[in-house]
């Protein structure tokens, strides 16, 4: 299989002298928005890039002006699965918005990496529109379905389609049926299995193949899971997408198709009713906005627990500019101490879902001051001395995140999940849909969902977006990369490459990546941290426009 497909998880698309070029990087794409082309090809590589809409110029006018110029930046994407990133890239190249591209990426992943997100799952996205000077969160976090007599594997209400449709209606301009048709084609005629998807199939194969429907979809004729480079065809899922293309997203939630899906879910031992589908409506929410320097950093509110954890950590790190000058062991010590406090405080904030008063208090720096009252620069604080004291919480590492920005600065960052690798481990017969696990069961929850997005405080132009995945470590990874890049001014690429640490509050253990130098590990232990070493912590997809300037013509 070509290396381009295997590693293409970051993409930028631009036009130079009427030739369309796709730039793929294996690490992270840092776009010097508004800057001139750099000679080294690593930073400031695009000219005339996206930022805010100038004056009263409309989105379509800005798009036409840019495309008629010599150099046009179409957008940038960072995601976990290369087939899905390429699908989003194609949308941007042909004039779609970041919202259109987000829909294409998410739907393509239901075909190419359903271990992380399927039509049975859900999630949350944050979107910033500089033209409207608006930042919103679309919450389509999947709740549990209604139990029935045949249920032995509780499943979630499938919320993905209605959430994506709401995003696309408000911020998109492409035809949704065209995106559905392309997704159907990928399922019907097959896609080349990527390394990322193959890895997750291998991890889940043994329990997954206990379900005959799942085995029929995800096992090769020799009984082994599909491997990198194989062509994977899913006819049942293609037929579901064909029905969606003909009937629209509403047909998934009402009418004959909805009835067929409910029966299939119940036949697979899942929990779902016609009323569950008909009554579900995604919610638009206001993000929690925290000013920092010349930008506004936006976090996703409850019930997405990741936004709460990251926001609490962010405020503690920013307090008195403590993190700004921290380095070496002092930097990791500070990250560990803020993490354990954030995880301890998170439950009380989760109880105040959607209340403006709670969100204002959450963003108040005084809250960070209170949490850090017991902080000691040279010694670890035992969790028993924290207020509140952290309690053990299990969080499932399954899920995915991505970020997208288009040529006029519209930006979208999303976290999507099935609440478990391949959800319940079952496929609804005749539909090809992997059932997402019901939240509230064991470690199935929305606690690690929480993309972050920032924009310029004065001009409203996009500056930064990040979406992490990997369970509890997703929040510490997200905040570490965000703070290292924004508060310390380190390049995004170096911030992502920096060794990570994690502390979930309870048990009182500092988890370190193997890349943490031995002398720093010893220093942390001398400060009183009990350490454990793991190969890696969390997955992060991020993108930035450091200058955040307006579109220039």
C-alpha positions as CSV (number, residue, x, y, z in Angstrom):
1,X,0.0,0.0,0.0
2,X,1.3,3.5,-0.8
3,X,2.9,5.3,2.2
4,X,0.8,8.3,1.3
5,X,-2.4,6.5,2.4
6,X,-0.8,4.8,5.3
7,X,0.5,8.0,7.0
8,X,-1.8,10.7,5.6
9,X,-3.5,11.8,8.8
10,X,-2.7,15.5,8.3
11,X,-3.5,17.4,5.1
12,X,-3.3,20.9,3.8
13,X,-4.7,21.8,0.4
14,X,-3.7,24.8,-1.7
15,X,-3.5,25.9,-5.3
16,X,-0.3,27.4,-6.8
17,X,-0.3,28.6,-10.4
18,X,-3.6,26.8,-11.1
19,X,-2.1,23.4,-10.1
20,X,-3.8,21.7,-7.2
21,X,-1.3,20.2,-4.7
22,X,-2.1,18.1,-1.7
23,X,0.5,18.4,1.1
24,X,0.6,15.4,3.5
25,X,2.7,15.3,6.7
26,X,3.1,12.4,9.1
27,X,3.2,14.7,12.2
28,X,1.4,18.0,12.4
29,X,0.7,20.8,9.9
30,X,1.5,24.2,11.3
31,X,0.0,26.9,9.0
32,X,1.5,30.5,9.2
33,X,-1.8,32.1,8.5
34,X,-1.5,35.4,6.7
35,X,2.3,35.0,6.4
36,X,4.4,34.8,3.3
37,X,5.7,31.5,1.9
38,X,8.7,30.2,3.9
39,X,11.8,29.0,2.1
40,X,12.2,25.9,4.3
41,X,8.7,24.6,3.5
42,X,8.0,23.9,7.2
43,X,6.4,27.1,8.5
44,X,4.6,30.0,6.9
45,X,4.2,27.8,3.8
46,X,1.0,29.4,2.4
47,X,0.4,32.9,1.2
48,X,-2.9,34.8,1.3
49,X,-4.3,32.4,3.9
50,X,-7.5,32.1,5.8
51,X,-8.4,34.3,8.7
52,X,-11.4,36.6,9.2
53,X,-13.8,37.8,6.6
54,X,-12.7,41.3,5.7
55,X,-15.4,43.9,6.3
56,X,-18.7,43.2,4.8
57,X,-17.4,40.7,2.3
58,X,-19.5,37.6,2.1
59,X,-18.3,34.0,2.4
60,X,-18.9,33.4,-1.3
61,X,-17.3,36.6,-2.3
62,X,-14.2,35.8,-0.2
63,X,-14.1,32.4,-1.7
64,X,-14.3,33.6,-5.3
65,X,-11.7,36.3,-4.7
66,X,-9.2,33.8,-3.2
67,X,-9.7,31.2,-5.9
68,X,-9.1,33.7,-8.7
69,X,-5.7,34.7,-7.2
70,X,-2.4,33.0,-7.9
71,X,-2.1,31.2,-4.6
72,X,-5.1,29.9,-2.6
73,X,-5.2,28.0,0.7
74,X,-8.2,25.6,0.8
75,X,-7.8,24.4,4.3
76,X,-6.1,22.1,6.8
77,X,-7.2,18.8,8.4
78,X,-5.8,16.7,11.2
79,X,-7.5,13.3,11.9
80,X,-6.8,9.7,13.0
81,X,-7.8,7.8,9.8
82,X,-6.2,8.6,6.4
83,X,-9.2,7.6,4.1
84,X,-11.4,10.0,6.1
85,X,-8.9,12.8,6.0
86,X,-8.7,12.4,2.2
87,X,-12.5,12.5,1.9
88,X,-12.5,15.8,4.0
89,X,-9.7,17.2,1.8
90,X,-11.7,16.5,-1.3
91,X,-14.6,18.5,0.1
92,X,-12.4,21.5,0.8
93,X,-10.8,21.3,-2.6
94,X,-14.2,21.6,-4.3
95,X,-15.4,24.6,-2.4
96,X,-17.0,23.0,0.8
97,X,-16.7,24.6,4.2
98,X,-14.9,23.1,7.2
99,X,-18.4,22.0,8.4
100,X,-19.0,20.1,5.2
101,X,-15.5,18.5,5.5
102,X,-16.2,17.6,9.1
103,X,-19.4,15.8,8.0
104,X,-17.5,14.0,5.2
105,X,-14.7,13.0,7.6
106,X,-17.0,11.6,10.3
107,X,-19.3,9.7,7.9
108,X,-16.3,8.2,6.1
109,X,-14.9,7.0,9.4
110,X,-18.1,5.1,10.0
111,X,-17.0,3.0,7.0
112,X,-13.2,3.1,7.3
113,X,-12.7,3.0,11.1
114,X,-16.0,2.0,12.8
115,X,-14.1,0.9,15.9
116,X,-13.9,4.6,16.9
117,X,-17.2,6.0,15.5
118,X,-20.2,4.4,13.7
119,X,-23.7,5.4,12.7
120,X,-24.6,4.1,16.2
121,X,-22.4,6.6,18.1
122,X,-22.3,10.3,18.8
123,X,-20.1,13.1,20.0
124,X,-19.5,16.8,20.3
125,X,-18.1,19.6,18.0
126,X,-17.1,23.2,18.6
127,X,-17.3,25.5,15.6
128,X,-16.0,29.1,15.1
129,X,-17.3,31.3,12.3
130,X,-15.2,34.5,12.1
131,X,-17.6,36.0,9.6
132,X,-20.5,35.9,12.0
133,X,-18.2,36.3,15.0
134,X,-19.8,33.3,16.6
135,X,-18.5,30.3,18.4
136,X,-20.9,27.4,19.3
137,X,-20.9,23.8,20.5
138,X,-23.1,21.2,18.9
139,X,-23.8,18.5,21.5
140,X,-24.9,15.1,20.1
141,X,-23.5,13.0,22.9
142,X,-25.4,9.7,22.7
143,X,-27.6,8.8,25.7
144,X,-28.6,5.2,26.5
145,X,-31.5,3.7,24.6
146,X,-34.7,2.3,26.1
147,X,-34.4,-1.3,27.3
148,X,-36.4,-4.1,25.8
149,X,-37.1,-7.8,26.5
150,X,-34.4,-9.0,24.2
151,X,-31.6,-6.6,25.4
152,X,-28.5,-8.3,26.8
153,X,-26.0,-5.7,25.6
154,X,-27.2,-2.2,26.3
155,X,-26.6,0.3,23.4
156,X,-26.8,4.0,22.9
157,X,-29.2,6.0,20.8
158,X,-27.6,6.7,17.4
159,X,-27.1,10.5,17.5
160,X,-24.3,11.0,15.0
161,X,-26.4,11.7,11.9
162,X,-28.6,14.3,13.5
163,X,-25.7,16.0,15.1
164,X,-23.7,16.2,11.8
165,X,-26.8,17.3,9.9
166,X,-27.3,20.2,12.4
167,X,-23.7,21.3,11.9
168,X,-23.9,21.0,8.1
169,X,-27.3,22.9,7.9
170,X,-26.0,25.8,9.9
171,X,-22.4,26.1,8.6
172,X,-22.2,24.0,5.4
173,X,-22.9,24.8,1.8
174,X,-22.4,21.4,0.1
175,X,-25.2,19.1,-0.8
176,X,-25.5,16.5,2.1
177,X,-26.8,13.9,-0.4
178,X,-23.5,14.1,-2.3
179,X,-21.5,13.4,0.8
180,X,-23.8,10.4,1.6
181,X,-23.4,9.1,-1.9
182,X,-19.6,9.2,-1.7
183,X,-19.8,7.4,1.6
184,X,-22.1,4.8,0.2
185,X,-19.7,4.2,-2.7
186,X,-16.8,3.7,-0.3
187,X,-18.8,1.1,1.6
188,X,-20.2,-0.6,-1.6
189,X,-17.0,-0.9,-3.6
190,X,-14.6,-1.0,-0.7
191,X,-11.7,1.0,0.8
192,X,-8.1,0.2,1.4
193,X,-7.7,-0.6,5.1
194,X,-5.3,1.8,6.8
195,X,-2.8,1.0,9.4
196,X,-4.8,2.8,12.1
197,X,-8.0,0.8,11.3
198,X,-6.2,-2.5,11.1
199,X,-4.5,-2.0,14.4
200,X,-7.9,-1.5,16.2
201,X,-9.4,-4.5,14.4
202,X,-6.6,-6.7,15.7
203,X,-7.1,-5.4,19.2
204,X,-10.8,-6.2,19.2
205,X,-11.0,-9.3,16.9
206,X,-11.4,-12.0,19.6
207,X,-14.5,-10.6,21.4
208,X,-15.8,-8.9,18.2
209,X,-15.9,-12.1,16.2
210,X,-18.1,-13.8,18.9
211,X,-21.0,-11.9,17.2
212,X,-21.7,-13.6,13.8
213,X,-22.9,-10.4,12.2
214,X,-19.7,-8.6,13.2
215,X,-17.6,-11.5,12.1
216,X,-19.3,-11.5,8.7
217,X,-18.4,-7.8,8.3
218,X,-14.9,-7.6,9.8
219,X,-13.4,-11.0,9.1
220,X,-11.7,-12.1,5.9
221,X,-12.6,-15.4,4.3
222,X,-9.7,-17.0,6.2
223,X,-11.3,-16.0,9.5
224,X,-8.6,-13.3,10.3
225,X,-9.4,-9.6,10.8
226,X,-8.8,-7.3,7.8
227,X,-5.2,-6.2,7.6
228,X,-3.5,-3.0,6.3
229,X,-3.7,-2.9,2.5
230,X,-6.8,-5.2,2.2
231,X,-9.9,-4.0,0.4
232,X,-12.8,-4.0,2.7
233,X,-16.4,-4.1,1.3
234,X,-19.5,-3.5,3.5
235,X,-22.7,-4.1,1.4
236,X,-25.2,-3.8,4.3
237,X,-23.8,-0.5,5.4
238,X,-23.8,0.7,1.7
239,X,-27.5,-0.2,1.5
240,X,-28.1,1.8,4.7
241,X,-26.3,4.8,3.1
242,X,-28.3,4.3,-0.1
243,X,-31.5,4.6,1.9
244,X,-30.2,7.7,3.6
245,X,-29.3,9.2,0.3
246,X,-32.8,8.6,-1.0
247,X,-34.7,9.6,2.1
248,X,-32.5,12.0,3.9
249,X,-31.2,12.0,7.5
250,X,-34.8,12.3,8.8
251,X,-35.6,8.8,7.4
252,X,-33.1,7.3,9.9
253,X,-35.2,8.7,12.7
254,X,-38.7,8.3,11.4
255,X,-40.5,6.0,9.1
256,X,-39.8,2.5,7.6
257,X,-36.0,2.8,7.7
258,X,-36.1,3.9,11.4
259,X,-38.4,0.9,12.2
260,X,-36.0,-1.4,10.4
261,X,-33.0,0.0,12.4
262,X,-34.8,-0.4,15.7
263,X,-35.7,-4.0,15.0
264,X,-32.1,-4.7,13.9
265,X,-30.7,-3.2,17.1
266,X,-33.1,-5.2,19.3
267,X,-32.2,-8.4,17.3
268,X,-28.6,-7.7,18.2
269,X,-29.4,-7.4,21.9
270,X,-29.2,-3.6,21.9
271,X,-31.5,-1.1,23.6
272,X,-33.5,1.2,21.3
273,X,-37.1,2.2,20.6
274,X,-38.9,4.2,17.9
275,X,-39.5,6.9,20.4
276,X,-35.8,7.1,21.2
277,X,-35.0,7.9,17.6
278,X,-38.0,10.2,16.9
279,X,-37.5,12.3,20.0
280,X,-33.7,12.8,20.0
281,X,-32.6,16.3,19.2
282,X,-29.0,17.6,19.3
283,X,-28.4,20.8,21.3
284,X,-26.5,23.9,20.5
285,X,-24.6,25.2,23.5
286,X,-22.4,28.1,24.4
287,X,-18.8,27.2,25.0
288,X,-16.9,28.3,28.1
289,X,-14.8,31.2,26.9
290,X,-11.6,32.1,28.8
291,X,-9.6,35.1,27.7
292,X,-5.8,34.6,27.5
293,X,-3.4,37.3,26.2
294,X,-4.8,38.4,22.8
295,X,-7.1,35.4,22.2
296,X,-10.2,33.7,23.6
297,X,-9.8,30.0,24.4
298,X,-13.1,28.1,24.2
299,X,-13.9,24.8,26.1
300,X,-16.8,22.5,25.7
301,X,-19.3,22.6,28.6
302,X,-20.8,19.7,30.5
303,X,-21.9,17.0,29.9
304,X,-18.6,16.6,27.9
305,X,-16.2,16.1,30.8
306,X,-13.1,16.6,28.8
307,X,-13.8,20.3,28.4
308,X,-14.2,20.8,32.1
309,X,-11.0,19.0,32.9
310,X,-8.9,20.8,30.3
311,X,-10.4,24.2,31.2
312,X,-9.7,23.7,34.9
313,X,-6.1,22.7,34.1
314,X,-5.7,25.6,31.7
315,X,-6.7,28.2,34.3
316,X,-4.3,26.6,36.9
317,X,-1.4,26.6,34.5
318,X,-2.1,30.2,33.4
319,X,-2.3,31.5,37.0
320,X,0.5,33.9,37.8
321,X,2.1,32.8,34.5
322,X,3.5,29.7,36.3
323,X,3.6,27.5,33.3
324,X,5.0,30.1,31.0
325,X,8.5,29.8,32.3
326,X,8.4,26.2,33.6
327,X,10.9,23.7,32.1
328,X,12.2,20.2,32.7
329,X,11.0,18.5,35.9
330,X,9.3,21.7,37.1
331,X,7.1,21.8,34.0
332,X,6.0,18.1,34.4
333,X,5.5,18.6,38.1
334,X,3.2,21.5,37.5
335,X,1.2,19.5,34.9
336,X,0.8,16.6,37.3
337,X,-0.3,18.8,40.1
338,X,-2.9,20.7,38.0
339,X,-4.2,17.4,36.5
340,X,-4.9,15.7,39.9
341,X,-6.7,18.8,41.1
342,X,-8.8,19.1,37.9
343,X,-9.9,15.4,38.1
344,X,-10.8,15.9,41.7
345,X,-12.9,19.0,41.0
346,X,-14.5,17.7,37.8
347,X,-17.5,15.8,39.4
348,X,-18.9,19.0,41.1
349,X,-18.9,20.8,37.8
350,X,-20.5,17.9,35.9
351,X,-23.5,18.3,38.2
352,X,-24.2,21.8,36.9
353,X,-25.0,21.0,33.3
354,X,-25.9,24.0,31.2
355,X,-26.2,26.6,33.9
356,X,-24.8,30.0,33.0
357,X,-23.9,30.7,36.6
358,X,-21.8,27.5,36.9
359,X,-20.0,28.2,33.6
360,X,-19.1,31.7,34.7
361,X,-17.7,30.4,38.0
362,X,-15.9,27.7,36.1
363,X,-14.1,30.3,33.9
364,X,-13.3,32.5,36.9
365,X,-9.6,32.6,37.7
366,X,-10.5,32.7,41.4
367,X,-11.6,29.0,41.1
368,X,-8.1,28.1,40.0
369,X,-6.6,30.1,42.9
370,X,-8.6,28.0,45.3
371,X,-7.6,24.7,43.7
372,X,-3.9,25.7,43.7
373,X,-3.9,26.9,47.3
374,X,-2.1,23.7,48.4
375,X,0.4,23.7,45.5
376,X,4.0,23.2,46.5
377,X,6.6,24.0,43.8
378,X,9.1,21.4,45.2
379,X,6.9,18.6,46.5
380,X,3.9,16.5,45.3
381,X,0.7,17.1,47.2
382,X,-0.9,13.9,48.5
383,X,-4.4,13.5,47.1
384,X,-5.8,13.2,50.7
385,X,-4.8,16.8,51.2
386,X,-6.6,18.1,48.2
387,X,-10.0,19.8,48.3
388,X,-12.0,18.1,46.8
389,X,-10.3,14.7,47.2
390,X,-10.2,12.9,43.9
391,X,-12.1,9.6,43.6
392,X,-11.3,6.7,41.1
393,X,-13.2,7.0,37.8
394,X,-12.9,4.6,34.9
395,X,-12.8,6.2,31.4
396,X,-12.8,4.2,28.2
397,X,-10.0,5.1,25.8
398,X,-12.0,4.4,22.6
399,X,-12.9,7.4,20.3
400,X,-11.5,9.8,17.9
401,X,-10.9,13.5,17.4
402,X,-10.2,15.8,14.5
403,X,-9.8,19.5,13.6
404,X,-10.5,21.3,10.3
405,X,-10.1,24.9,9.1
406,X,-11.2,26.2,5.7
407,X,-10.0,29.0,3.5
408,X,-12.1,31.7,5.1
409,X,-11.2,30.7,8.7
410,X,-14.3,28.7,9.6
411,X,-13.0,26.1,12.0
412,X,-14.4,22.9,13.5
413,X,-13.0,20.6,16.2
414,X,-14.8,17.3,17.1
415,X,-14.7,14.4,19.5
416,X,-16.7,11.3,18.4
417,X,-17.1,8.0,20.2
418,X,-18.8,4.6,20.4
419,X,-18.0,4.5,24.1
420,X,-15.9,1.4,23.6
421,X,-13.8,-0.1,20.9
422,X,-16.4,-1.3,18.4
423,X,-19.1,-0.3,20.9
424,X,-21.0,-3.3,22.1
425,X,-19.1,-5.5,19.8
426,X,-22.2,-6.3,17.8
427,X,-23.5,-5.2,14.4
428,X,-27.2,-4.6,13.8
429,X,-28.1,-7.3,11.2
430,X,-28.9,-6.2,7.7
431,X,-27.7,-2.6,8.4
432,X,-23.9,-2.8,8.8
433,X,-24.2,-0.5,11.8
434,X,-21.9,-1.1,14.8
435,X,-23.8,-0.5,18.0
436,X,-22.3,2.1,20.3
437,X,-22.3,0.9,24.0
438,X,-24.8,2.6,26.3
439,X,-23.1,5.2,28.5
440,X,-23.3,4.7,32.3
441,X,-22.2,1.1,32.0
442,X,-18.7,0.4,33.6
443,X,-16.2,2.8,31.9
444,X,-18.6,3.9,29.2
445,X,-19.0,7.7,29.5
446,X,-18.5,11.1,27.9
447,X,-15.8,12.2,30.4
448,X,-13.0,12.4,27.9
449,X,-14.9,14.3,25.2
450,X,-13.8,17.9,24.9
451,X,-12.2,19.6,21.8
452,X,-10.8,23.1,22.4
453,X,-10.7,26.1,20.0
454,X,-9.3,29.6,20.2
455,X,-9.6,32.8,18.2
456,X,-8.2,36.3,18.1
457,X,-9.9,38.5,20.7
458,X,-9.9,41.6,18.4
459,X,-10.4,40.2,14.9
460,X,-12.2,37.0,15.7
461,X,-9.8,35.1,13.4
462,X,-9.1,31.4,14.0
463,X,-5.9,30.8,16.0
464,X,-5.9,27.2,17.4
465,X,-7.9,24.0,17.6
466,X,-7.1,20.7,19.3
467,X,-9.0,17.4,19.9
468,X,-7.5,14.6,21.9
469,X,-8.6,11.0,22.4
470,X,-7.4,8.1,24.5
471,X,-9.5,8.1,27.6
472,X,-8.5,10.1,30.7
473,X,-5.0,10.8,29.3
474,X,-6.7,12.7,26.4
475,X,-7.4,15.7,28.6
476,X,-3.9,15.9,30.0
477,X,-2.4,15.4,26.6
478,X,-4.7,18.1,25.1
479,X,-4.0,20.6,27.8
480,X,-0.3,19.9,27.8
481,X,0.0,20.5,24.1
482,X,-2.3,23.5,24.2
483,X,-0.5,25.2,27.1
484,X,3.0,24.4,25.8
485,X,2.1,25.9,22.4
486,X,0.0,28.9,23.5
487,X,1.3,29.8,27.0
488,X,4.9,29.0,26.4
489,X,5.0,29.9,22.7
490,X,6.6,26.6,21.5
491,X,5.8,25.5,18.0
492,X,2.9,23.2,17.7
493,X,5.1,20.4,16.2
494,X,7.5,20.6,19.2
495,X,4.6,20.8,21.7
496,X,3.1,17.5,20.3
497,X,6.5,15.8,20.3
498,X,7.2,16.8,23.9
499,X,7.1,13.8,26.4
500,X,3.7,13.7,28.2
501,X,2.6,12.9,31.8
502,X,-0.7,12.1,33.3
503,X,-2.3,12.1,36.7
504,X,-6.0,11.0,37.0
505,X,-6.4,12.0,40.6
506,X,-6.9,8.5,42.1
507,X,-5.0,6.3,42.5
508,X,-2.1,8.7,43.4
509,X,0.2,7.7,40.6
510,X,2.1,9.9,38.1
511,X,2.0,8.2,34.7
512,X,5.0,9.1,32.5
513,X,5.7,8.4,28.9
514,X,8.8,6.3,28.3
515,X,10.3,9.3,26.5
516,X,10.6,11.3,29.7
517,X,14.3,11.5,30.5
518,X,15.6,9.3,33.4
519,X,17.0,12.3,35.3
520,X,13.6,14.1,35.2
521,X,11.9,10.9,36.3
522,X,14.2,10.7,39.3
523,X,13.6,14.4,40.0
524,X,9.8,13.8,40.0
525,X,10.2,10.9,42.4
526,X,12.3,13.0,44.7
527,X,9.5,15.5,44.8
528,X,7.2,12.7,46.1
529,X,5.5,11.4,42.9
530,X,4.9,7.7,42.7
531,X,5.6,7.0,39.0
532,X,4.6,4.4,36.4
533,X,6.0,4.4,32.8
534,X,3.9,3.6,29.7
535,X,4.8,3.8,26.0
536,X,2.5,6.7,25.1
537,X,-0.3,8.9,26.6
538,X,-3.2,10.1,24.5
539,X,-3.7,10.9,20.9
540,X,-3.8,14.6,19.8
541,X,-4.9,16.2,16.5
542,X,-4.3,19.9,16.4
543,X,-3.9,22.9,14.0
544,X,-3.0,26.5,14.4
545,X,-2.9,29.8,12.5
546,X,-0.4,31.7,14.8
547,X,-0.8,35.1,13.1
548,X,-4.6,34.8,12.8
549,X,-4.8,37.5,10.2
550,X,-7.5,38.4,7.8
551,X,-7.8,37.1,4.2
552,X,-5.5,39.2,2.0
553,X,-6.0,39.9,-1.6
